[in-house]
Amino acid sequence: MSNLPKNWEYGKLSQAAHVVRGITFPAGEKRNDLAHGYVCCLRTTNVQQKLEWDDVYYVPTSYVKRDEQLVREGDVLMSMANSYELVGKVARAINVPQPAAFGAFLAAVRPTHAIDGGYLYHFLRSSEVQSKLREGSSQTTNIANISAGKLSELTVPLAPWNEQKRIADKLDTVLTRVDAVDTRLARVAPILKRFRQSVLAAATSGRLTEDWRRSNADGAMHSQSRQRNNKSDPPPDIKSLNVPATWRVLRAQDVVESDANIVYGIVQPGPKLVSGIPYVQTTDIADGRIQVGSLCRTSVDIANRYHRSSIKGGDVLLGIIRATKVAVVPDELSGGNISRSVARLRPCSDMVPQYLAIALESPAVQDWLRAQHRGMDMPVLNLAQVRLAPLPIAPIDEQREIVRRAENLFAFADRLEARLRTARTATERLTPALLAKAFRGELVPQDPNDEPASELLRRLQQEAPSTSTKRGRKSAA
């Protein structure tokens, strides 16, 4: 245990706070609205960054056996039974809006005059304490339980009372700012996702290259005239895609090589091998790329049996089980294969592979594909549906320009996402670092005139609060 600053002292939680377990009641007694003879009851889902009061239920007041089982201003409510990741989570009761009890899966850690409530709350939420609580919890199949007795034995670094208040006030101010920054950063990721969707929509509707078409009108028309005129018109249900006059709407089967049908891959790849033929599954496709380093491998014999679904650089892959993710095969994966969860599209000579990927990823085409899904637990596309997928196809010169512009915009979004990850990592580390610093006595300066914590503990020896460790029967609370 590290050395404490002068005038600090280690104590037990039981010397500074009461641990009060919540109420028990039959599950059938709760109701969603307040009625005469009922009281609000908080549960573990209400313990978030702050106490959430929007989703509460009510139970008969007769199940509140002691006044101490009602929430008091300044209580720290702790989740005593929850998943391993969430057990020990705390929130402070501030500005309590209505009389409220708390269920048996919660406990109120109620500060006495030995400890400032804000100081106690920040101590209990620190990474070191949260880890100790989880590691000391008892485990069942899905639930971790914290013993009230063990919680009461938790060692607390007690600063002088006045310093406790200074530390709590400082943490309240600084961490409020950190939380505000984190909230703002959390809003950026959805904005970037919408930006990418907007780029895809603009790229496949012609809006992204309107100026290019005006400057290259003759070339665009000439290029369009060379497009594959032997292709049949699409059925009426996909003619509704609105594209420029120089574009066409074609089925997916019309934009692949005539001798390379749209296929899925290996049904039974056998055991995973250290060396062998790599094959791509839906789960290997993320952010428009194939995660090459994590690919599974199968034997040469199995890959040869599925030679029809072998892949080469420039092929476009579409997930057909659980997700409709898209990626272009890099040259380094030439000679590999795919699993049955992936369809391979080999673009014909007048299709730019990256443009075909953009078309498949576009919001309109993705909506169409998802509408064809079968099955609720495992959504699946069959190949007949994939072959009929409607694709907005630009002349090949315009395809190249669309790809160039879209990739520039996506690269810009990638840079922003990288900066966002760096910023979020920094803010995630900041709160634990500030809390650790606070309870080492390094956050605020010490005042030699403060009464030492040892004097505070000495006065408490005659009136140390007892810790309630009784458990009620389990309930749905």
C-alpha positions as CSV (number, residue, x, y, z in Angstrom):
1,M,0.0,0.0,0.0
2,S,1.5,3.3,-1.1
3,N,2.4,6.1,1.4
4,L,-0.2,8.7,2.1
5,P,0.3,12.4,2.4
6,K,0.8,13.9,5.8
7,N,-2.4,14.2,7.8
8,W,-4.1,11.4,5.7
9,E,-5.1,8.1,7.2
10,Y,-6.3,4.7,6.0
11,G,-9.7,3.6,7.4
12,K,-12.4,1.0,6.6
13,L,-15.5,2.0,4.7
14,S,-17.5,0.9,7.8
15,Q,-15.8,3.7,9.8
16,A,-17.1,6.3,7.4
17,A,-20.3,5.1,5.8
18,H,-23.3,2.8,6.3
19,V,-24.0,0.1,3.7
20,V,-27.8,-0.3,3.4
21,R,-29.3,-3.2,1.3
22,G,-32.4,-2.7,-0.7
23,I,-35.9,-4.1,-0.3
24,T,-37.3,-7.4,-1.5
25,F,-40.8,-8.0,-2.9
26,P,-42.6,-10.4,-5.2
27,A,-42.2,-9.6,-8.9
28,G,-46.0,-9.5,-9.3
29,E,-46.3,-6.5,-6.8
30,K,-44.6,-3.9,-9.0
31,R,-46.5,-1.5,-11.2
32,N,-45.5,1.2,-13.7
33,D,-47.5,4.1,-12.3
34,L,-47.7,5.7,-8.9
35,A,-50.8,4.8,-6.8
36,H,-51.8,5.4,-3.2
37,G,-49.8,3.2,-0.9
38,Y,-47.0,2.7,-3.4
39,V,-43.4,4.1,-3.6
40,C,-40.9,4.5,-6.4
41,C,-38.3,1.7,-6.5
42,L,-35.0,2.1,-8.2
43,R,-33.2,-0.9,-9.8
44,T,-29.8,-1.6,-11.3
45,T,-30.7,-0.1,-14.8
46,N,-31.3,3.2,-13.1
47,V,-27.6,3.4,-12.0
48,Q,-26.0,5.0,-15.0
49,Q,-23.5,7.9,-15.1
50,K,-26.2,9.6,-13.1
51,L,-29.3,8.2,-11.5
52,E,-31.9,7.8,-14.2
53,W,-35.5,8.6,-13.1
54,D,-37.3,8.2,-16.4
55,D,-37.9,4.4,-16.2
56,V,-38.9,3.4,-12.7
57,Y,-41.6,1.2,-11.2
58,Y,-43.6,1.4,-8.0
59,V,-44.1,-1.2,-5.2
60,P,-46.3,-1.2,-2.0
61,T,-44.7,0.8,0.8
62,S,-45.3,-2.1,3.1
63,Y,-42.1,-3.7,1.6
64,V,-40.0,-0.8,2.9
65,K,-39.3,-2.3,6.4
66,R,-37.0,0.5,7.6
67,D,-36.7,4.2,6.9
68,E,-33.1,3.8,6.0
69,Q,-34.2,1.8,2.9
70,L,-35.5,5.1,1.3
71,V,-33.0,7.0,-0.8
72,R,-31.5,10.0,0.9
73,E,-29.9,13.0,-0.7
74,G,-26.2,12.3,-1.1
75,D,-26.5,8.5,-1.0
76,V,-24.2,6.6,-3.4
77,L,-26.2,3.8,-4.9
78,M,-24.2,0.8,-6.0
79,S,-25.1,-2.2,-8.1
80,M,-24.5,-5.2,-5.9
81,A,-25.7,-7.9,-8.3
82,N,-25.1,-7.6,-12.0
83,S,-23.0,-8.8,-14.9
84,Y,-19.3,-8.9,-14.1
85,E,-18.7,-5.8,-16.2
86,L,-21.4,-3.7,-14.4
87,V,-21.3,-5.0,-10.8
88,G,-20.1,-2.2,-8.5
89,K,-21.3,0.6,-10.8
90,V,-22.2,3.7,-8.7
91,A,-24.3,6.8,-9.1
92,R,-24.9,9.6,-6.6
93,A,-28.4,10.6,-5.5
94,I,-28.6,14.4,-6.1
95,N,-31.8,16.4,-6.2
96,V,-34.0,13.3,-5.5
97,P,-37.3,14.1,-7.3
98,Q,-39.6,11.8,-5.3
99,P,-39.6,9.5,-2.3
100,A,-37.9,6.3,-3.5
101,A,-36.7,2.9,-2.2
102,F,-34.2,0.7,-4.0
103,G,-34.3,-3.0,-4.9
104,A,-32.3,-5.8,-3.3
105,F,-29.7,-5.8,-6.2
106,L,-28.7,-2.3,-5.0
107,A,-27.2,-0.9,-1.9
108,A,-27.0,2.7,-0.6
109,V,-23.5,3.6,0.6
110,R,-24.5,6.4,3.0
111,P,-21.8,8.8,4.1
112,T,-21.5,9.8,7.7
113,H,-19.9,13.0,9.0
114,A,-16.5,11.2,8.6
115,I,-16.5,11.5,4.9
116,D,-17.7,14.0,2.3
117,G,-20.3,12.4,0.0
118,G,-18.7,13.6,-3.2
119,Y,-15.3,12.3,-2.0
120,L,-16.9,8.9,-1.3
121,Y,-18.6,8.8,-4.7
122,H,-15.5,9.6,-6.6
123,F,-13.5,7.1,-4.6
124,L,-16.0,4.3,-5.2
125,R,-16.0,5.0,-9.0
126,S,-12.2,5.0,-9.3
127,S,-10.7,2.2,-11.5
128,E,-8.8,0.7,-8.6
129,V,-11.8,0.3,-6.4
130,Q,-14.1,-0.9,-9.3
131,S,-11.5,-3.6,-10.1
132,K,-11.3,-4.7,-6.4
133,L,-15.1,-4.9,-6.2
134,R,-15.4,-7.0,-9.3
135,E,-12.5,-9.3,-8.4
136,G,-13.9,-9.8,-4.9
137,S,-17.4,-10.6,-6.1
138,S,-18.9,-14.1,-6.0
139,Q,-19.8,-15.5,-9.4
140,T,-22.8,-17.5,-10.6
141,T,-23.5,-18.3,-14.2
142,N,-24.4,-14.8,-15.4
143,I,-24.3,-12.7,-12.2
144,A,-21.6,-11.3,-10.0
145,N,-22.5,-10.4,-6.4
146,I,-20.8,-8.1,-4.0
147,S,-21.0,-8.9,-0.4
148,A,-22.1,-6.0,1.9
149,G,-19.7,-7.3,4.5
150,K,-16.7,-7.3,2.1
151,L,-17.7,-3.8,0.9
152,S,-17.7,-2.5,4.4
153,E,-14.1,-3.8,4.8
154,L,-12.9,-1.8,1.9
155,T,-9.9,0.3,2.7
156,V,-10.4,4.0,2.2
157,P,-7.7,6.7,2.1
158,L,-9.1,9.4,4.2
159,A,-7.9,12.9,3.7
160,P,-8.6,15.7,6.3
161,W,-12.3,16.7,6.0
162,N,-11.6,20.1,4.5
163,E,-9.3,18.5,1.9
164,Q,-11.9,15.9,1.1
165,K,-14.2,18.7,0.2
166,R,-11.6,20.5,-2.0
167,I,-10.9,17.2,-3.8
168,A,-14.6,16.5,-4.4
169,D,-15.2,20.0,-5.7
170,K,-12.2,19.8,-8.0
171,L,-13.2,16.5,-9.4
172,D,-16.8,17.6,-9.9
173,T,-15.6,20.6,-11.9
174,V,-12.9,18.8,-14.0
175,L,-14.8,15.6,-14.6
176,T,-17.9,17.5,-15.7
177,R,-15.8,19.1,-18.4
178,V,-14.3,15.7,-19.3
179,D,-17.8,14.2,-19.6
180,A,-19.0,17.1,-21.7
181,V,-16.0,16.6,-24.1
182,D,-16.7,12.9,-24.3
183,T,-20.3,13.5,-25.1
184,R,-19.4,15.9,-27.9
185,L,-16.9,13.4,-29.3
186,A,-19.5,10.6,-29.2
187,R,-21.6,12.7,-31.5
188,V,-18.9,12.8,-34.2
189,A,-19.0,9.1,-35.1
190,P,-22.6,9.2,-36.3
191,I,-21.9,12.4,-38.2
192,L,-19.0,10.7,-40.0
193,K,-21.2,7.7,-40.8
194,R,-23.9,10.0,-42.3
195,F,-21.2,11.7,-44.2
196,R,-20.0,8.4,-45.8
197,Q,-23.6,7.5,-46.6
198,S,-24.1,10.9,-48.3
199,V,-21.0,10.4,-50.4
200,L,-22.2,7.0,-51.5
201,A,-25.6,8.4,-52.3
202,A,-24.2,11.3,-54.3
203,A,-21.7,9.1,-56.1
204,T,-24.4,6.7,-57.3
205,S,-27.0,9.3,-58.2
206,G,-24.7,11.4,-60.4
207,R,-24.6,14.4,-58.0
208,L,-21.0,13.9,-57.2
209,T,-19.9,14.4,-60.8
210,E,-22.4,16.9,-62.2
211,D,-19.6,19.3,-63.0
212,W,-17.5,16.6,-64.6
213,R,-20.4,15.6,-66.9
214,R,-20.8,19.2,-68.0
215,S,-17.2,19.4,-68.9
216,N,-17.0,16.0,-70.5
217,A,-20.5,15.8,-72.2
218,D,-19.2,14.4,-75.5
219,G,-16.9,11.8,-73.9
220,A,-19.7,10.7,-71.5
221,M,-22.2,10.2,-74.3
222,H,-19.5,8.4,-76.5
223,S,-18.5,6.2,-73.6
224,Q,-22.1,5.4,-72.9
225,S,-22.7,4.3,-76.5
226,R,-20.0,1.7,-76.1
227,Q,-21.7,0.2,-73.0
228,R,-23.0,-3.4,-73.3
229,N,-26.0,-3.0,-75.5
230,N,-26.8,-6.7,-75.4
231,K,-28.0,-6.4,-71.8
232,S,-31.8,-6.7,-71.2
233,D,-33.7,-3.8,-69.7
234,P,-34.2,-4.1,-65.9
235,P,-37.6,-5.1,-64.6
236,P,-40.0,-2.2,-63.7
237,D,-39.3,-2.5,-59.9
238,I,-35.8,-1.2,-60.3
239,K,-36.3,1.4,-63.0
240,S,-37.3,3.9,-60.3
241,L,-33.6,4.5,-59.5
242,N,-33.1,8.1,-60.6
243,V,-29.8,8.4,-62.6
244,P,-28.5,10.8,-65.2
245,A,-29.4,10.3,-68.9
246,T,-26.0,8.9,-69.7
247,W,-26.2,6.2,-67.1
248,R,-28.0,2.9,-67.0
249,V,-29.6,0.8,-64.3
250,L,-28.5,-2.8,-64.7
251,R,-28.8,-6.0,-62.8
252,A,-25.8,-7.3,-60.9
253,Q,-25.6,-10.3,-63.3
254,D,-25.2,-7.8,-66.2
255,V,-22.0,-6.3,-64.9
256,V,-19.9,-9.4,-64.2
257,E,-17.7,-11.3,-66.6
258,S,-19.8,-13.7,-68.7
259,D,-17.7,-16.7,-67.8
260,A,-17.6,-15.9,-64.1
261,N,-21.0,-16.2,-62.6
262,I,-22.0,-14.7,-59.2
263,V,-21.2,-17.5,-56.7
264,Y,-20.7,-18.2,-53.1
265,G,-17.8,-20.2,-51.7
266,I,-16.7,-23.1,-49.5
267,V,-19.5,-24.8,-47.6
268,Q,-17.4,-27.0,-45.3
269,P,-13.8,-25.5,-45.0
270,G,-12.7,-28.2,-42.6
271,P,-10.4,-27.5,-39.6
272,K,-8.6,-24.2,-39.4
273,L,-5.0,-24.5,-40.6
274,V,-1.9,-22.5,-39.9
275,S,-0.9,-22.7,-43.6
276,G,-3.1,-23.3,-46.6
277,I,-5.5,-21.4,-48.8
278,P,-7.0,-18.3,-47.2
279,Y,-10.7,-17.8,-47.5
280,V,-12.8,-14.7,-46.7
281,Q,-15.9,-14.8,-44.5
282,T,-18.5,-12.0,-43.9
283,T,-16.8,-11.4,-40.5
284,D,-13.5,-10.6,-42.2
285,I,-15.0,-7.6,-44.0
286,A,-15.0,-4.3,-42.1
287,D,-15.1,-0.7,-43.2
288,G,-15.0,-1.7,-46.8
289,R,-11.8,-3.7,-46.5
290,I,-10.8,-7.3,-46.0
291,Q,-8.9,-7.9,-42.7
292,V,-6.2,-10.0,-44.4
293,G,-4.2,-10.7,-41.2
294,S,-7.1,-12.5,-39.5
295,L,-8.2,-14.8,-42.4
296,C,-8.8,-18.5,-41.8
297,R,-7.1,-21.1,-44.0
298,T,-8.3,-24.4,-45.5
299,S,-6.5,-27.2,-47.3
300,V,-5.5,-27.1,-50.9
301,D,-7.7,-30.1,-51.7
302,I,-10.8,-28.4,-50.3
303,A,-10.0,-25.1,-52.1
304,N,-9.5,-27.0,-55.4
305,R,-13.0,-28.6,-55.0
306,Y,-14.3,-25.0,-54.8
307,H,-12.2,-23.6,-57.7
308,R,-15.3,-21.9,-59.1
309,S,-15.3,-19.5,-56.2
310,S,-11.6,-18.7,-56.2
311,I,-10.8,-15.0,-56.0
312,K,-8.3,-12.6,-57.6
313,G,-7.4,-9.0,-57.2
314,G,-10.3,-6.7,-58.3
315,D,-13.1,-9.1,-57.5
316,V,-15.9,-7.6,-55.4
317,L,-17.2,-9.5,-52.4
318,L,-20.7,-9.1,-50.9
319,G,-21.7,-10.6,-47.6
320,I,-24.9,-12.6,-48.0
321,I,-25.3,-14.0,-44.4
322,R,-26.1,-11.6,-41.5
323,A,-24.7,-8.6,-43.3
324,T,-24.4,-7.1,-46.8
325,K,-20.8,-5.8,-46.3
326,V,-18.8,-5.1,-49.4
327,A,-15.0,-5.1,-50.2
328,V,-12.7,-5.2,-53.2
329,V,-10.2,-8.1,-53.2
330,P,-6.6,-6.9,-53.0
331,D,-4.0,-8.4,-55.3
332,E,-2.3,-10.2,-52.4
333,L,-5.3,-12.4,-52.0
334,S,-5.3,-13.7,-55.6
335,G,-5.7,-17.5,-55.4
336,G,-7.7,-17.4,-52.2
337,N,-11.3,-18.4,-51.8
338,I,-14.5,-17.4,-50.0
339,S,-16.9,-19.0,-47.6
340,R,-20.6,-19.7,-48.2
341,S,-21.4,-16.4,-46.3
342,V,-19.9,-14.4,-49.2
343,A,-20.8,-13.9,-52.8
344,R,-18.1,-13.1,-55.5
345,L,-18.8,-10.6,-58.3
346,R,-16.1,-10.4,-60.9
347,P,-16.5,-7.1,-62.8
348,C,-16.6,-7.1,-66.6
349,S,-14.2,-5.0,-68.6
350,D,-16.3,-1.9,-68.6
351,M,-16.7,-1.9,-64.8
352,V,-14.2,-0.3,-62.4
353,P,-14.1,-2.7,-59.4
354,Q,-14.1,0.1,-56.9
355,Y,-17.1,1.7,-58.5
356,L,-19.0,-1.6,-58.4
357,A,-18.2,-1.7,-54.6
358,I,-19.5,1.8,-54.2
359,A,-22.7,0.9,-56.1
360,L,-23.3,-2.1,-53.9
361,E,-22.7,-0.1,-50.8
362,S,-25.0,2.8,-51.8
363,P,-28.0,3.4,-49.5
364,A,-30.5,2.6,-52.2
365,V,-29.0,-0.7,-53.2
366,Q,-28.3,-1.7,-49.5
367,D,-32.0,-1.0,-48.8
368,W,-33.0,-3.2,-51.7
369,L,-30.7,-6.0,-50.6
370,R,-31.9,-5.9,-47.0
371,A,-35.5,-6.1,-48.2
372,Q,-34.7,-9.4,-49.9
373,H,-33.4,-11.0,-46.6
374,R,-34.9,-14.2,-45.5
375,G,-34.9,-15.4,-41.9
376,M,-35.0,-13.4,-38.6
377,D,-32.2,-15.1,-36.6
378,M,-29.8,-15.3,-39.5
379,P,-30.8,-13.0,-42.4
380,V,-29.7,-14.6,-45.7
381,L,-29.6,-13.5,-49.3
382,N,-29.8,-16.2,-52.0
383,L,-27.8,-15.8,-55.2
384,A,-30.8,-15.4,-57.4
385,Q,-31.6,-12.2,-55.4
386,V,-28.1,-10.9,-55.6
387,R,-28.0,-11.5,-59.4
388,L,-31.1,-9.3,-59.8
389,A,-29.8,-6.5,-57.6
390,P,-30.3,-3.1,-59.3
391,L,-27.1,-1.1,-59.8
392,P,-26.8,2.5,-61.1
393,I,-24.0,2.3,-63.7
394,A,-22.1,5.3,-65.0
395,P,-20.0,5.3,-68.2
396,I,-16.5,3.9,-67.4
397,D,-14.7,7.2,-67.6
398,E,-17.2,8.7,-65.1
399,Q,-16.8,5.6,-62.9
400,R,-13.1,6.4,-62.6
401,E,-13.8,10.0,-61.7
402,I,-16.4,9.0,-59.2
403,V,-14.0,6.5,-57.6
404,R,-11.3,9.2,-57.4
405,R,-13.5,11.8,-55.8
406,A,-15.2,9.3,-53.4
407,E,-11.9,7.9,-52.3
408,N,-10.6,11.4,-51.6
409,L,-13.6,12.1,-49.4
410,F,-13.4,8.8,-47.7
411,A,-9.7,9.4,-47.0
412,F,-10.7,12.7,-45.4
413,A,-13.2,10.9,-43.2
414,D,-10.6,8.2,-42.3
415,R,-8.3,11.0,-41.1
416,L,-11.1,12.5,-39.0
417,E,-11.9,9.0,-37.5
418,A,-8.3,8.5,-36.6
419,R,-8.2,11.8,-34.8
420,L,-11.5,11.0,-33.1
421,R,-10.1,7.6,-31.9
422,T,-7.0,9.4,-30.5
423,A,-9.2,12.0,-28.7
424,R,-11.6,9.4,-27.3
425,T,-8.7,7.3,-26.0
426,A,-7.2,10.3,-24.3
427,T,-10.5,11.2,-22.6
428,E,-11.1,7.6,-21.5
429,R,-7.7,7.6,-19.8
430,L,-8.2,11.1,-18.3
431,T,-10.9,10.2,-15.8
432,P,-9.1,7.2,-14.2
433,A,-5.8,9.2,-14.1
434,L,-7.5,12.2,-12.4
435,L,-9.2,9.9,-9.8
436,A,-6.0,8.0,-9.1
437,K,-4.2,11.3,-8.7
438,A,-6.9,12.6,-6.3
439,F,-6.6,9.7,-3.9
440,R,-2.8,9.9,-3.9
441,G,-3.2,13.4,-2.5
442,E,-1.8,15.0,-5.7
443,L,-4.9,16.8,-7.1
444,V,-5.2,19.7,-4.7
445,P,-2.6,21.2,-2.3
446,Q,-2.5,20.1,1.3
447,D,-3.2,22.7,4.0
448,P,-1.1,22.1,7.2
449,N,-3.9,23.8,9.2
450,D,-6.4,21.1,8.3
451,E,-7.4,18.8,11.1
452,P,-5.6,15.4,10.5
453,A,-7.8,12.5,9.5
454,S,-6.4,10.5,12.4
455,E,-8.2,13.0,14.8
456,L,-11.4,12.5,12.9
457,L,-11.1,8.7,13.1
458,R,-10.3,8.9,16.8
459,R,-13.5,10.8,17.5
460,L,-15.4,8.2,15.5
461,Q,-14.2,5.2,17.5
462,Q,-16.9,5.5,20.1
463,E,-19.7,6.0,17.5
464,A,-18.5,3.8,14.5
465,P,-21.6,3.1,12.4
466,S,-22.6,-0.6,12.1
467,T,-22.8,-2.1,8.7
468,S,-26.1,-3.8,7.7
469,T,-25.2,-7.2,6.2
470,K,-28.7,-8.8,6.3
471,R,-30.0,-10.1,3.0
472,G,-33.6,-10.4,2.1
473,R,-34.9,-13.2,-0.1
474,K,-34.2,-12.7,-3.8
475,S,-36.7,-11.1,-6.0
476,A,-37.2,-9.5,-9.4
477,A,-36.0,-6.2,-7.8
